[in-house]
């Protein structure tokens, strides 16, 4: 240990808390209670004041909520928009035209991946899995694509590539950047996570395609009939019960699981006809207007990064996404139900959006609060209820004291953070480990000579690709398996090598590009 750093009891309690949380994740148990208890004990060890320690349990979650509430708002608004589009059946209209390009299984594989990625990028895999599975997967199977290949394409593109960057909604980069420290720019971290996710996903999709290309069959309706005759067994329900975060519910959030797959064009037309006749025109309008609006948002974000137009600073990009979603939702509600009823339905959509947002992300707040406690600065000060100058940087000081034992090698440090991220994803929740990987990146980066945004993006890749729904059977991958009617462990075994190779290559690229 270095002579100028005094490691107190609070440091050791914090380190023990981190270790217990990681072990709890490995055991696939929920880490909310360990985070709460660890926050209490660390504060007690630092302040020696039981009253302050008890208050810190509340302050930690409250501080995390203040820092991350913009994320909750974006999730709520995007979910509200999705619910409004479902009433109009505009969501089905957005993807239905792609059935026509599935001439064979090879084309179907890449169409499934592309559409899943785009929807997941804007709405999370929440609607992508059930929507693509209901509308496009039956057509892909009839075109000759094996069900396991369809499941691999959906999982890699949605649960992996789109969710690991979370570029539009910004939940993952927001948590990672806040945990890494005030010096880390969210936009920079999001950009790097996007690049790494594209590298990982492209490699994984290509390797997965190479592994299944010989099993693609000539188009035949008998393939679809055979697939329809299959039924899921109790395996998926058993595995779902083992998860610690209700990832299946998060992935199935749109309710398409209650419907039979739309296996024919006639069934698709029947589903679309469920929208009121007077709303058919609006249904088509919003099926076009919604993707166009968000494409304009993406274009504006790209232009601002290139120095053109309005410079989107801080949380302005997330605010723009949420604002566009809210306005589209209100317009869709008015188009569907008229002025009077739309006032009530719009409020209902927003309420449902907040319910989903807190159901999906509420458990992250106590976890983030504990790791914010170790980050120092304003965050630790607000939790400990002390002046900023008196707030400790527990994790940074622990890392600094052990600097002599940490290899001064960029590749080893980056892969170390990647492995930590993958370990935190073992519990089946891709986001629960982000406060740890972000905090660890902020503490390790100065000594390793790496940008903390780079390390945080690498850790984010490991956590989300593992727990978000590609490498862990008790994650939201069970939803993909259920819709595709294939064993969930078969998907894990099939995507394991492609995803690991992709993560390894992207980590090396991160070191070479941004070291």
C-alpha positions, 0 to 999 in steps of 0.5 A, spaced: 500 500 500 502 507 498 504 511 504 499 517 502 493 513 503 490 510 509 485 504 508 480 505 514 475 500 516 470 503 511 474 501 505 474 494 507 467 494 509 466 497 502 471 492 499 467 486 502 460 489 500 463 489 493 465 481 493 459 479 496 455 482 491 459 479 486 458 472 489 451 473 490 450 475 482 454 468 481 449 465 485 444 468 481 440 471 487 438 478 487 443 483 489 438 488 492 438 486 499 446 485 499 446 492 496 442 495 502 446 492 507 452 494 504 450 501 504 448 501 511 455 498 514 459 502 509 456 509 512 456 506 519 464 504 518 465 511 516 461 516 520 460 512 526 453 515 526 447 509 526 442 515 524 446 517 518 447 510 516 440 508 517 438 514 513 444 513 507 439 507 505 434 512 503 439 517 500 443 512 496 436 510 492 434 517 492 441 519 489 441 514 484 434 516 482 436 523 481 441 521 477 438 516 473 431 519 472 431 521 465 432 514 463 426 512 467 422 518 463 425 516 456 423 508 457 416 511 460 415 515 454 417 510 449 413 504 452 407 509 452 408 510 444 409 503 443 402 502 447 399 507 442 401 504 436 399 497 438 392 500 438 392 502 431 396 496 429 401 500 426 407 496 430 405 490 425 404 494 419 412 497 420 414 490 419 409 486 415 412 488 408 419 485 410 415 478 409 415 479 402 423 479 401 424 472 405 425 468 399 429 463 402 432 461 409 439 465 408 435 472 406 430 470 412 436 470 417 439 477 415 432 480 415 430 477 422 437 480 425 436 487 421 429 488 423 430 485 430 436 490 431 432 496 429 426 495 433 430 493 439 435 499 438 428 504 439 424 500 444 429 495 447 428 488 445 421 488 449 417 489 442 422 486 438 422 479 440 414 478 440 413 482 434 418 479 430 416 472 432 409 473 431 410 476 424 416 475 421 419 468 424 413 464 421 415 466 414 422 465 415 421 458 417 417 457 411 422 460 407 427 454 410 430 457 416 431 452 422 427 455 428 434 455 432 437 459 426 431 464 427 432 464 435 440 465 434 439 471 429 433 475 434 438 473 440 444 476 437 441 482 434 436 484 439 438 482 446 446 482 444 447 488 439 442 493 440 441 492 448 449 492 449 449 499 446 442 502 448 444 507 443 437 511 443 434 510 449 441 510 453 439 506 459 446 502 459 451 508 457 447 513 462 448 508 468 455 506 466 457 513 465 454 516 472 458 510 475 465 511 472 465 519 475 463 526 473 469 526 468 466 521 463 462 524 458 455 520 456 455 521 449 463 519 448 461 512 452 455 511 448 459 512 441 464 507 443 459 502 446 455 503 439 462 501 435 463 495 440 456 493 439 457 493 432 463 489 432 461 484 437 454 483 433 457 483 426 462 478 428 457 473 432 452 474 426 456 472 421 459 466 425 452 464 427 450 464 420 456 460 418 454 455 423 447 454 420 448 455 413 448 448 411 442 446 415 437 451 411 432 448 407 428 449 401 422 453 402 416 449 404 409 450 408 411 443 411 416 446 415 412 451 418 406 446 419 412 441 423 414 448 427 407 449 429 406 442 431 411 443 437 409 446 443 413 448 449 415 444 455 416 446 462 423 447 461 422 454 460 417 456 466 422 452 470 428 456 468 424 463 468 423 461 475 430 461 477 432 468 474 433 474 479 430 479 475 424 478 471 427 479 465 422 474 461 416 479 463 421 485 461 422 481 454 415 480 453 412 486 455 408 488 449 403 482 450 404 478 443 405 472 447 398 471 448 397 470 440 398 465 435 404 467 430 401 470 424 403 464 419 400 467 413 398 473 409 391 472 411 392 472 418 396 478 418 391 482 414 386 479 419 390 482 425 391 489 421 383 489 420 382 489 427 384 497 427 377 501 426 376 502 419 376 510 420 383 508 423 386 504 417 389 511 414 392 513 421 395 506 422 398 506 415 401 514 417 404 512 424 407 506 421 411 510 416 411 517 421 414 513 427 420 510 424 421 516 420 421 521 426 426 517 429 431 516 423 431 524 423 433 524 431 438 519 429 440 524 423 440 530 428 444 526 433 450 524 428 450 531 425 451 534 432 457 530 433 460 532 426 459 539 428 453 541 424 447 544 426 445 544 434 450 541 439 446 536 443 449 537 450 449 532 456 442 529 456 439 533 450 439 527 446 435 523 451 430 528 452 429 529 444 428 522 444 423 522 449 420 528 447 419 525 440 416 519 443 411 523 447 408 527 442 407 521 437 404 518 442 399 523 443 398 524 436 396 517 435 392 517 441 388 523 438 388 519 431 385 513 434 380 515 439 378 523 438 379 529 443 375 527 449 377 520 450 384 521 447 385 525 454 384 519 458 388 514 454 394 518 453 394 519 461 393 511 461 399 510 456 404 514 460 402 511 467 403 504 463 410 506 461 412 508 468 409 502 471 414 498 466 420 503 467 420 502 474 418 494 473 424 494 469 429 498 472 427 499 479 431 494 482 437 497 479 437 504 484 439 501 490 445 497 487 447 503 483 446 507 490 451 503 493 456 503 488 455 511 487 457 511 495 464 508 493 465 513 487 466 519 491 464 527 490 457 529 490 454 522 489 458 520 496 457 526 499 449 526 498 449 519 500 453 520 507 450 527 508 457 530 509 460 536 505 463 534 498 470 535 501 469 530 506 466 525 502 471 519 501 472 516 494 472 509 497 473 505 490 478 509 487 483 509 494 482 502 494 485 501 487 490 506 488 493 503 494 493 496 490 496 499 484 503 495 485 499 489 484 495 491 478 498 489 471 500 496 467 498 493 461 492 496 457 490 489 454 490 485 460 486 491 464 481 491 458 480 484 458 479 484 466 474 489 466 470 485 460 471 479 465 468 482 471 462 485 466 461 478 464 461 475 471 456 480 473 451 478 468 451 471 470 445 473 475 441 474 468 440 481 468 444 485 464 444 492 467 445 490 474 452 489 474 453 496 470 454 500 476 460 496 478 463 496 471 462 503 471 465 504 478 471 500 477 473 503 470 473 510 473 478 507 478 482 503 474 483 508 468 488 513 471 493 508 473 492 504 467 493 509 462 486 508 459 480 512 458 475 511 463 469 511 457 473 506 454 473 501 460 466 502 461 464 501 454 468 494 455 465 492 461 458 494 459 459 489 453 461 484 458 455 485 462 449 486 457 451 481 452 452 476 458 446 477 462 442 481 457 439 475 453 445 471 449 449 467 454 445 466 460 439 461 459 435 464 465 435 471 462 430 474 457 433 469 452 427 464 455 422 469 451 426 468 445 426 460 446 419 460 448 417 464 441 421 460 437 419 453 440 426 451 441 430 449 448 433 455 451 440 451 452 440 449 445 440 457 443 446 458 449 450 453 446 449 455 439 451 462 440 456 461 445 462 461 441 460 467 436 459 471 442 465 470 445 469 471 439 466 477 438 467 480 445 474 478 444 475 482 438 471 488 440 475 489 446 482 488 442 479 494 438 477 498 444 484 498 446 487 499 439 482 505 437 482 509 444 488 507 448 
